[in-house]
Amino acid sequence: MAKVVLVLYDDPVDGYPKSYPRDDLPKILKYPDGQIVPHPKAIDFTPGALLGSVSGELGLRKYLESQGHTLVVTSDKDGPNSRLEQELHDAEIVISQPFWPAYLTEERIAKAPKLKLAVTAGIGSDHVDLQAAIDRKITVTEVTFCNSISVAEHVVMMILGLVRNYIPSYNWVIKGGWNIADCVSRSYDVEGMHIGTVAAGRIGLAVLRRLKPFDVQLHYFDRHRLPEAVEKELDLHWHPNVEDMVTVCDVVTINCPLHPETEHMFDDKMLSKMKRGAYLVNTARGKICDRDAIVRALESGQLAGYAGDVWFPQPAPKDHPWRTMPHHGMTPHISGTSLSAQARYAAGVREILECWFEGRPIRDEYLIVDGGKLAGVGAHSYSAGDATKGSEEAARFQRAS
Ligand code: NDP
């Protein structure tokens, strides 16, 4: 029987919800590319409930315990004395969400001799040292597509929020003001702007589709070009590299995974190639941007705004400069963990676990590493290597609280 360690974010500060603003979720059966949504044999949760926090347990306890497995649920994940580290010695499966990642570094993997499966309840397995997982033949999976549309919606919201100067204007209302000139002296229309995405995968393409009705010029860079019909339908300009794209864009959105090829892609050099006053929206991973270069670009006016929900490490320490830099629209990592998304990835995790325990193959679209190599979606979108370096900094969040 297996020990499963499930790392989740904390419950709300005023307790686990007793009720929700809405009574149901829309029923979605397929994703836009035809992929079927997760279909485990059963679920033991109510879609629309808070599943991603400790008390929600991703709805897994009943299932796992009925099969004789042990489930440990904790939010205490950082530092050598954390519950996660204490539980690693005999854990067979570690599950965590990118929003509150259980960093599985090489050192931690070495402390977990029985670890066989790392499940990302969401998308983006960069919190696992993929090279170490490959070397140890640990299977790494994620729930591909579960929250890609959730993120695409968030990206569009953030682009509009930055360009139209929404957050500062909202804040004038809260402060009791009616300061129209203060609000509009940084406010523009997106109509006619050139907007480009780094990567046109599930999220990137959904962002392009959602932006089309705004009458903007759409650009993308991706290592694999989209089908010609899609390029025509959306009137897309493809660029052979990121540098080429950013020179012409008013807004750039980053939608590629974090792996050694993309780490610090947006550094001083890349930012200097952007149009002065461009906006950058990053809901992919914090480490794709050089933290201090972003701050410098906002302070100098090279960037007019930066928004996103991804940081490095997570949780971000209280003194992380992105909390206080000018003209930002940052949130904690939330775009992919709406209640709607949680229902899908909780079901996806259940599906992966059912396959694992019953000896059935896990869908190719969920595999990142398997059998000692990148596999499935992982072989297409990732490169081998380690992007977890520096993650021990996450322990500072607790100390500063
Ligand atoms: P997909 O796998 O569908 O898309 C990723 C795309 O990135 C692929 O088209 C891939 O290209 C492309 N890509 C990979 N490497 C590069 C590179 N070096 N340069 C340019 N493009 C590259 O994943 P999703 O769209 O669903 O998700 C993308 C990322 O968004 C995730 O990996 C995760 O990091 C982040 N994410 C964030 C969430 C949040 O809550 N903020 C939630 C979900 C995801 P190709 O395969 O064609 O080579």
Residues whose N, C-alpha, C, O or C-beta is under 5 A from the ligand:
A	BS01	NDP	I123 G124 N147 S148 V151 V198 A199 A200 G201 R202 I203 G204 F221 D222 R223 H224 N255 C256 P257 L258 E261 T262 T283 A284 R285 I334 S335 G336 T337 H380 S381
